[in-house]
Amino acid sequence: MKLLVGLGNPGAQYSGNRHNIGFHAVDEIHTRHGFTPWRDRFQGSMATGTVDGEKVTLLKPQTFMNLSGQSVGEAVRYFKIPVEDIIVFYDELDLVPGKIRVKTGGGSGGHNGIRSMDAHVGKDYQRVRIGIGHPGHKDLVSRYVLSDFAKADGEWLEPLLSDMAKAVPTLLNEGAASFMNKFALLQNRAGNARDNTKSEKPAPRRDKADTKTPQEKSIGPMAAALKALLPKTKKD
């Protein structure tokens, strides 16, 4: 069995925060792959299901970010899950928005949720780092991650979450490299579709006035009326 963990903070006031992108990722997996309803367990919200033949438990710790490892540790001990079968989704300041990277082990990079995970389950779990960008100065980080995504971020955020969820079966069965290839393919297709939609501009409206010839447009209404009354002459 695989344990897929999304990191974030509980409560409606945090739901749209950049720091909660891990929750968003797991929510999308939950919706796309038909898991059981969420229920309270292991100091978190848990759901179970099967993805491409693989038994999977989803977990969103409700302990607040700094104590995420407490919740994950309880689930790991109960199900006796090897650390290599844990996959964690979380926000990464050092990646530009819309980019993801997958790695196993390593340092916390200053992420308090990962620091707590390392303390409770060890470091050798798989990490899906989801780029949210950096505010530019370390003093701005706390406010930045605890602020909501901008409305314009939906243009890349929604396709990213959808494509990650679509590619999760590949991550579970074929590993990180194949997952990244699948994700990149899905993103390229989605990007091309969006570009094509933007390029499809409506044809310019042709008003009745546009049907007049340049000569007709150059004369006034009185001259046009006189011209209609006068007999037409043949041209040589």
C-alpha positions in Angstrom: 0.0 0.0 0.0 1.1 3.5 -0.8 0.5 6.5 1.5 0.0 9.8 -0.4 0.3 12.8 1.9 -0.7 16.4 1.1 0.7 19.1 3.4 -1.1 22.2 4.4 -2.9 24.0 7.3 -6.5 23.1 8.4 -9.3 25.6 8.4 -11.2 27.6 5.8 -9.1 30.7 6.4 -6.0 28.8 5.0 -7.7 26.8 2.2 -6.7 29.1 -0.6 -3.1 29.7 0.6 0.0 28.9 -1.4 1.2 26.8 1.5 -1.8 24.6 1.0 -1.0 23.4 -2.5 -0.3 20.0 -1.1 -3.8 19.7 0.2 -5.1 20.8 -3.3 -3.0 18.1 -5.0 -4.3 15.3 -2.8 -7.9 16.7 -3.2 -7.6 16.5 -7.0 -6.3 12.9 -6.7 -9.2 12.0 -4.4 -11.7 13.4 -6.9 -10.2 12.0 -10.1 -9.6 8.4 -8.8 -12.8 7.8 -6.8 -11.6 7.4 -3.2 -13.9 6.8 -0.2 -15.2 10.0 1.5 -12.8 11.8 3.8 -13.0 10.8 7.5 -11.1 11.9 10.6 -8.3 9.6 11.5 -4.6 9.8 12.6 -5.0 13.5 13.5 -5.9 14.1 9.9 -8.4 13.6 7.1 -8.0 10.1 5.5 -9.5 8.4 2.5 -8.7 5.0 0.8 -9.0 3.7 -2.7 -7.3 1.9 -5.5 -5.3 3.6 -8.3 -4.4 1.4 -11.3 -4.5 -1.7 -9.2 -2.4 -0.2 -6.3 -4.0 0.2 -2.9 -3.6 3.8 -1.8 -4.3 5.8 1.4 -4.6 9.6 1.2 -3.8 11.7 4.2 -4.1 15.4 4.9 -2.7 16.2 8.4 -4.9 18.5 10.4 -2.2 19.2 13.0 -1.0 22.5 11.3 2.0 22.4 9.1 4.7 22.5 11.8 3.4 19.2 13.3 2.5 17.3 10.1 4.9 14.5 11.0 2.8 13.6 14.1 -0.2 12.7 11.9 1.8 10.9 9.2 3.8 9.0 11.8 0.6 7.6 13.4 -0.6 6.3 10.0 2.7 4.9 9.1 3.0 2.9 12.3 -0.6 1.7 12.1 -0.4 0.4 8.5 3.3 -0.6 8.9 4.1 1.4 5.7 7.8 1.3 4.6 9.2 4.9 4.3 9.9 4.3 0.6 6.1 3.8 0.0 5.3 7.4 1.3 4.8 10.1 -1.3 4.4 13.7 0.0 3.1 16.7 -2.1 4.0 20.2 -0.9 4.9 23.7 -1.9 8.4 24.7 -3.0 9.6 28.3 -3.0 12.7 27.5 -5.1 10.7 26.4 -8.1 8.8 28.8 -10.4 5.0 28.6 -10.3 3.7 25.6 -12.4 6.9 23.5 -12.2 7.3 20.3 -10.2 10.2 18.1 -9.2 10.3 14.7 -7.6 13.1 13.5 -5.4 13.7 10.9 -2.6 15.3 12.0 0.6 17.3 15.2 1.1 17.0 18.2 3.4 13.9 20.1 4.4 14.9 23.3 2.5 13.5 25.2 5.4 10.0 23.8 5.0 8.5 23.2 8.4 6.2 20.4 7.3 9.0 18.5 5.8 11.2 19.1 8.8 8.4 17.5 11.0 8.0 14.6 8.6 11.7 13.9 8.7 11.7 13.8 12.5 8.8 11.3 12.7 9.2 9.0 9.7 12.8 9.5 8.5 14.0 11.2 5.3 13.8 8.5 2.6 10.3 9.1 1.3 9.4 10.5 -2.1 8.8 14.2 -2.4 6.7 15.9 -5.1 7.8 19.5 -4.8 5.3 21.9 -6.4 6.6 25.3 -7.4 4.9 28.4 -6.0 7.8 30.9 -6.7 9.7 33.1 -4.2 8.6 36.6 -3.1 12.2 37.8 -3.5 13.3 38.3 0.1 13.4 35.9 3.0 11.6 38.4 5.3 8.5 38.2 2.9 8.3 34.4 2.8 5.9 33.8 5.7 3.4 36.3 4.5 3.7 35.1 0.9 3.1 31.4 1.6 0.2 32.2 3.9 -1.5 34.4 1.3 -4.0 33.1 -1.2 -3.2 32.4 -4.8 -4.0 35.3 -7.1 -7.0 34.8 -9.4 -4.6 34.8 -12.4 -2.7 31.8 -10.9 -5.7 29.7 -11.8 -4.5 29.7 -15.4 -1.5 27.4 -14.5 -2.7 26.0 -11.1 -5.8 24.2 -12.3 -4.2 22.4 -15.2 -1.2 21.5 -13.1 -3.3 19.9 -10.4 -5.4 18.1 -13.0 -2.3 16.8 -14.9 -0.6 15.6 -11.7 -3.6 13.6 -10.7 -3.8 12.1 -14.2 -0.2 11.1 -14.0 -0.3 9.6 -10.5 -0.8 6.0 -11.7 2.5 6.4 -13.6 4.2 7.6 -10.4 2.9 4.7 -8.4 3.7 1.9 -10.9 6.7 3.2 -13.0 8.5 5.7 -10.8 9.5 9.3 -10.8 11.2 9.6 -14.2 8.2 8.1 -16.0 5.9 10.3 -14.0 7.7 13.5 -15.0 7.6 12.5 -18.6 3.9 11.8 -18.4 3.3 15.0 -16.6 5.3 17.0 -19.2 3.4 15.4 -22.0 0.0 16.3 -20.4 1.2 19.9 -19.8 2.4 20.4 -23.3 -0.9 19.2 -24.7 -2.9 21.4 -22.4 -0.6 24.4 -23.2 -1.2 23.9 -26.9 -4.9 23.6 -26.5 -4.9 26.9 -24.5 -2.8 28.6 -27.1 -5.1 27.5 -29.9 -8.1 28.8 -28.0 -6.5 32.2 -27.5 -5.6 32.4 -31.2 -9.1 31.8 -32.4 -10.3 35.4 -32.6 -13.7 36.2 -34.0 -13.9 37.6 -37.5 -14.3 41.4 -37.6 -17.9 42.5 -37.7 -19.0 43.9 -41.1 -21.6 46.6 -40.6 -23.8 47.8 -43.4 -21.8 50.9 -43.7 -18.8 48.7 -44.7 -20.6 47.6 -47.9 -20.2 51.1 -49.4 -17.5 51.7 -51.9 -14.8 54.3 -51.2 -16.4 56.6 -53.7 -19.8 56.3 -52.0 -18.2 57.1 -48.6 -16.5 60.2 -50.0 -19.8 62.0 -50.9 -22.3 63.5 -48.5 -26.0 62.7 -48.3 -27.2 65.7 -50.4 -24.8 64.9 -53.2 -25.8 61.3 -53.1 -29.5 62.3 -53.5 -28.8 64.5 -56.5 -26.7 61.8 -58.2 -29.6 59.4 -57.9 -31.9 61.9 -59.7 -29.6 62.7 -62.6 -29.6 60.4 -65.6 -26.6 58.1 -65.8 -24.2 58.7 -68.7 -22.3 56.0 -70.4 -18.5 55.9 -70.2 -16.4 55.5 -73.3 
